[in-house]
Amino acid sequence: MTTARRQAHDAREALQRGLDPIAQREQRRAEASQADLARKADLNRQRWTLCRCARDYHERVVEPQRTTKHAAQWIASLENHMPASLWRKPIDEIEPPELLEALLAIKPHERARNLTPGAKVAETVQRIRQRLDAVFEDAIFHRRCKNNAAAAVRRKLREHMPRKQSGHFEALPYPEAPALMVRLRQANGVAARCLEFAVLTAARTAEAMGARWSEIDLETHTWVVPAARMKSSGKQEAEDHVVHLSPRAIQVLRGQLGQHHELVFPSSVRPDAPQSNMAMLAVLERLDMRGRTTVHGLCRATFSTWAYETAAARPDVIEACLAHREADRVKAAYNRARFADERHALLEAWSEYLSRPAMARVA
């Protein structure tokens, strides 16, 4: 029987059963079309490996927003630390357990052997996970994968990393910060207020300890740390740093009024001298936290980790709050003006997070 006769025979049988042969034919065509589209979509996802997705995101997003050096470091960190089995694998097929295994296998770079290994590895692993998180989110947005394996391993990664690291600037995990802040607010003394102020502003220890009333504007809620007191990279001269003060930071400052004509946080043992780092370490000692965090780690690294892991703001805004200067001076000047409102909002959000009663119940 020829094809035409077979089709005519099938059509007559369909009519006898009360079916529409034209509708059946259109349905078969639609099903075949859908199957073809699904096959093509599957082939397209197969082509989008983690490597291809990362480089595509790097080219579109990272390179236009970062300095040449930082952009190169961004992609190099993934190329150097992701195993070939994952790097060349379709991003849609990467499962959280295998990504976690790859992250936990990261070793310190040879050039970092003179640094504290545990702290360096932990910092590198967290940074790479954050970058992978951005790559997976972008891939989901462009329908190249359905799940974010990098986000899924975030908590597991913290569980597997050493709880107490030997880094010089050890930081308290940010979920524990609100509970500590409750106890810190209850602690008496200028050193306790100085430490609280430094945490709220994410300031360097020396900048907070040396704060002067001439730098503070209680009406506009701003603190301008002059260039002379800012850390210099050696390659760039330091610049004034504007800090936007949250309501709690203003409250701390008002409580210091009248204690000294020039210094915001004067020493209680040395006339006309600012607070010392040892005094704030003593506060941590009284709170039984000396073995858990350093002053610098609590004020800077805890804030940074919270901001990045919760996506509280864009990376440029976070770095601006930390007074990490942009290598391109023209871009830096532009960013300082552009990010003013976002920096203010970020420190407000940080202060609000630290005061949440629900978070304060964390042991």
Residue pairs with C-beta under 8 A, 6 or more apart in sequence:
1 9
10 21
11 21
14 20
14 21
14 24
15 21
44 144
45 90
45 91
45 92
45 144
45 145
46 90
47 90
48 90
48 91
48 92
48 139
48 144
48 145
49 87
49 88
49 89
49 90
49 91
50 82
50 86
50 87
50 88
50 89
50 90
50 91
50 94
50 135
51 79
51 87
51 88
53 91
53 135
53 136
53 138
53 139
53 144
53 145
54 75
54 78
54 131
54 132
54 135
55 75
56 138
57 134
57 135
57 138
57 139
58 71
58 74
58 75
61 134
61 138
62 71
62 74
62 75
63 71
65 316
66 74
67 326
67 327
67 328
67 331
69 327
70 327
74 131
77 124
77 127
77 128
77 131
78 87
78 128
78 131
78 132
78 135
79 87
80 109
81 102
81 106
81 124
81 128
82 102
82 128
83 102
83 105
86 94
86 98
86 99
86 102
90 145
91 135
91 136
91 139
91 144
91 145
92 139
92 144
92 145
92 146
94 145
94 149
95 149
96 149
96 152
96 153
96 156
99 132
99 149
99 150
99 153
100 153
100 156
100 157
100 160
103 125
103 128
103 129
103 153
103 157
104 125
104 157
104 160
106 121
106 124
106 125
106 128
107 121
108 115
108 117
108 120
108 121
108 124
109 124
112 120
116 165
116 166
116 167
116 168
117 166
118 162
118 165
118 166
118 167
119 165
119 166
119 167
119 168
119 169
119 170
120 167
122 161
122 162
122 165
122 167
123 167
125 157
125 161
126 157
126 305
126 308
129 150
129 153
129 154
129 157
130 308
130 309
132 149
132 150
133 148
133 150
133 151
133 154
135 150
136 145
136 147
136 148
136 149
136 150
136 151
137 148
137 151
139 145
140 146
140 147
140 148
154 309
158 173
164 170
164 291
164 292
167 297
168 294
169 294
169 296
169 297
169 300
169 301
170 292
170 293
170 294
170 297
171 293
171 294
171 297
171 298
171 300
171 301
171 302
171 305
172 180
172 289
172 292
172 293
172 297
172 298
172 302
173 302
173 305
174 302
174 303
174 305
174 306
174 309
175 359
175 362
176 362
176 363
177 199
177 298
177 302
177 306
177 353
177 354
177 359
178 353
178 354
178 355
178 356
178 359
178 360
178 362
179 359
179 360
179 361
179 362
179 363
180 287
180 289
180 298
181 196
181 199
181 354
181 355
181 360
182 360
183 287
184 192
184 195
184 196
184 199
184 283
184 287
185 196
187 283
187 286
187 287
189 268
189 283
190 256
190 259
190 265
190 266
190 267
190 268
190 275
190 279
191 265
191 268
191 275
191 279
191 280
191 282
191 283
192 283
193 252
193 255
193 256
193 265
194 208
194 209
194 264
194 265
194 275
194 279
194 280
195 208
195 280
195 283
195 284
195 295
195 298
195 299
196 252
197 203
197 208
197 211
197 249
197 252
197 253
197 264
197 265
198 204
198 205
198 207
198 208
198 209
198 280
198 295
198 299
199 298
199 299
199 302
199 303
199 354
200 245
200 246
200 248
200 249
200 252
200 347
200 350
200 351
200 354
201 208
201 223
201 243
201 245
201 249
201 347
202 299
202 300
202 303
202 304
202 321
202 322
202 347
202 350
203 225
203 243
203 299
204 231
204 296
204 299
204 300
204 323
205 277
205 280
205 295
205 296
205 299
206 229
206 231
207 225
207 229
207 230
207 241
208 265
208 299
209 265
209 274
209 275
209 276
209 277
209 280
210 229
210 263
210 274
211 223
211 225
211 263
211 264
211 265
211 274
212 262
212 263
212 264
213 261
213 262
213 263
213 264
214 262
215 223
215 224
215 225
215 226
216 222
216 223
216 253
216 264
217 223
217 224
218 250
218 253
218 254
221 244
221 245
221 246
221 250
222 242
222 243
222 244
222 245
223 242
223 243
223 245
224 240
224 241
224 242
224 243
225 240
225 241
225 242
225 243
225 323
226 240
227 237
227 238
227 239
227 240
228 238
230 238
230 239
230 240
230 241
230 323
231 238
231 323
232 238
233 325
236 325
236 327
236 329
239 325
239 332
241 323
242 336
242 340
243 347
244 340
244 343
244 344
244 347
244 348
245 253
245 347
246 347
246 348
246 350
246 351
246 352
247 351
248 351
248 354
248 355
249 347
249 351
253 264
256 264
256 265
259 266
260 266
260 272
262 272
263 272
263 273
263 274
265 274
265 275
266 272
266 273
266 274
266 275
267 273
267 274
267 275
267 276
267 279
268 279
277 295
280 295
281 290
281 294
281 295
284 290
284 293
284 295
284 298
293 302
300 322
303 321
303 322
303 350
304 318
304 322
306 312
306 350
306 353
307 313
307 318
307 321
307 346
307 350
308 315
308 318
312 318
312 346
312 349
312 350
313 321
313 342
313 343
313 345
313 346
313 349
314 342
316 335
316 339
317 339
317 342
317 343
317 346
318 346
319 326
320 335
320 336
320 339
320 343
321 343
321 346
321 347
325 332
326 332
326 335
353 359
